[in-house]
Amino acid sequence: MSQSGLDGILVTRSHEPGFVYAGYSAGSCVVGSTLRGIDLVDDPSVVPAGYAQEPLWAGLGLVPFAIAPHYRSPHPQSGLMENVIGAFINNGIPFIALRDGTAYISGLE
C-alpha cells in the first residue's frame, strides 16, 4: 500500500462522504492504529522481491484501534489471534477482535 501510494489515497478519500473500505484478514488489520502484534501471525521478514524489506508498523489510522481478525473462527490463524490479543493487552494497544463473518462499521458508534 505504501509503495503504490494506495495508503495516501485511502486516507485522503476516507474523509469523503460515502467512502467505503472493506478488508478481510490483513486487509482489515491495515486500517487500524498499528500493525504491531500482527507479526505474531504474519512474519514481517517474508517479503516478496521488489518490495521494501523494512516493515511499516503504522496502520492507516482509519480507526483508533488495532483489529484482530479471525477471532475464535474456523480459520487456520484463529488460534494465533489469542497471542495477538495478548500482545495488544500487554502493550496497552486498544483493539477489537472480529470473528470471521462479522464486520465493524465506522460511523455507527
Secondary structure, 3 states (H helix, E strand, C coil): CCCCCHHHHHHHHCCCCCCCCCCCCHHHHCCCCECCCHHHCCCCCCCCCCCCCCCCCECCCCCCCEEECCCCCCCCCHHHHHHHHHHHHHCCCCEEECCCCCCCCCCCC
